[in-house]
Amino acid sequence: PIYDIEGQLTMMCGFASDITNRKNREDQCQISVSRFKTTFDKAAVGMVLIDGQGRLVDTNTSLHTMLGYRSDELLQMPFQSVIQPKDVEADQRFEQEVAAGTRDFYQLPKYIVNKKGESVPVNYTAVSIRDVSGKPSYTIGLLEEITSNNSLTHDVS
């Protein structure tokens, strides 16, 4: 504010900036996050989000159903603990390649172990998620149970 000799306000000075573009980018980012979260949560296959240290960051309902664990239980476990021991070595090799950025994804059949200790055959796909600099930061894992697919029959007559 600028005042005259008598102390009366005579002028105000201010600054304005158009934030439309920034606001639009924020809105698009929020839409993208919402789209991903909805897809992740509602997927018909088990899904996990794994950080660079192999810790589960998020899991979906289909995985909870497949394994018999609640989300809070799974988030306390390393992902390797639900993989049948004979499949862990191959999985670790591929995970290291994904984490190193030499491989963007891999897919292989494996067995996971549910809460009852039963082996469940799955097709597992792991996809590297990179940060803005291109460095791998997370892995998304998709687990499609094979047994349910094998039991389906189609009548095409």
Disulfide bonds with the S-S distance in Angstrom:
none
